[in-house]
Amino acid sequence: MDDFSRNILVLSKKMLAELRGLSTRLLGIQEQIGSIRDLQEAESQQQHEQGRRPQILNAQLQIPEAAQHEKRASDKRHFTVQVVLAVVAFLAFLAAAIYAGINYRMLCEMRETLKTSRQANQATRDSLLYVQRAFIFVTTFDVTRLTSPNTNRLDGSMRFAFAWENGGSTPSRDMTEHISARWFDKPLPKDFAFPDYPDGPPFKMFVGPKATSRSTPIIIAAHDIISIHNHMGHLYLWGWARYNDVFPGTKQHITRFCTEITDVIGDPEGPSVNIQTSNCKENNCYDDECSNQKTYRGGGSGSAESRIPETLRLFLQMCVRSSAGSSIRSTARMGFALTPALRLPE
């Protein structure tokens, strides 16, 4: 209870004490008036019995006037007490209303403080999850130059393996990934959906905290490498990784990448080459950034039309590797250049 409420309570007690005193005085005055009236009635009766004319006419007139004057004074005091009590009650009500308003304001401030504290705790938790959770991304790729099984010499084909790195402080869980590669005679169309090519089941893997793991390797045929060397087309490599983190209640994460082999400097069948790459304009994203991008997931099944390009690709690759003549290689290049016309279903 604050000082204002205490003062109001003390004042109320004083007023109640004065009211009790006034009530006691009023009772005394009423008793005196009753005694005077009894005395007057006794004297009047005595005079009547004696047959004498009453001599107390002036006394009878003075006593009621005094009583009336005392009654008016008493009524005035009673009215004053009622006014004072009404004022005290109003002030007490006003003090209670102010006190209730102060308490309500304090309650609102406490609720706002609690809300701010919860938001701060949630922000701290989100920051902790963002820093500690697994975060998978591609850093680089390894290239292995392959040799022909017949001549044991470099035949121009290459094997690419990308490095998936975990930048978080916790390991990945239930991670799967898929790497695709395809040659195009023109740049990627704007509506390209980046399907899994060749179609097949994803590869399961694991990346520890602050560690790196290699993806499934993908082989690029010699005629594709030679075509890029001669600036006759576009070779794209893309892939994705889906994974969970160790924290409960979090959604699945995804990372996508796409890169183009823009140039192969040096003889593809010579002792050394330099591979130039460039990131694609799309399909380099993670989590919510990838939500608006299309993805074709054949899951190992597809129509006959979607399997024709891969079959023709393998056939042409066999033709290139089995022949040393430039005419056969040119024929293979021209034949493979037609495969993009057999588009994958989107």
Secondary structure, DSSP 8 states (H G I E B T S, - for coil): --HHHHHHHHHHHHHHHHHHHHHHHHHHHHHHHHHHHHHHHHHHHHHHHHT---S-HHHHHHHHHHHHHHHHHHHHHHHHHHHHHHHHHHHHHHHHHHHHHHHHHHHHHHHHHHHHHHHHHHHHHHHHHHHHS--EEEEEEEEEEEE-TTT-SEEEEEEEEEEEEE-SSS--EEEEEEEEEEEESS---TT-----SS----EEE---TT-EEE---EEE-HHHHHHHHTT-SEEEEEEEEEEE-SSTT---EEEEEEEEEEEEES-TTSS--EEEEEE-SSS-EEGGGGTTS-----TT---HHHHHHHHHHHHHHHHHHH---HHHHHHHHHHHTTGGGS----
